[in-house]
Amino acid sequence: MQLPGQNPPWTPNPNAPPRPPDVEHHLPGDEPPQPGQEGKRPQPKIDTAQVKRDADQLAKLADEIPSSVEQANKGVVSKDLNDQLKRIEKLSKRLRRELFQ
């Protein structure tokens, strides 16, 4: 029973041509992995010497921060503290980019 204002139920057109099967569309580089390569992505070349230098510099800067913060708690803020923190941030971002992309 159909109430006023309602549309009738949809019925397929028996004279319409058949629909082609649904095809999945993939973007370039979105192909399924080949057998034996599941979960593997091509690894970019990493400059291990530069990564090591950055990590060493990051560790050195990080070791200096607690004493600078302790001095800041006493009311004496090192003029280099802000620069050290910015350098730590830049180094950590660069390391993440090199190692995880």
Secondary structure by P-SEA (a helix, b strand, c coil): cccccccccccccccccccccbbbbbccccccccccccccccccccaaaaaaaaaaaaaaaaaaaaaaaaaaaacccccaaaaaaaaaaaaaaaaaaaccc
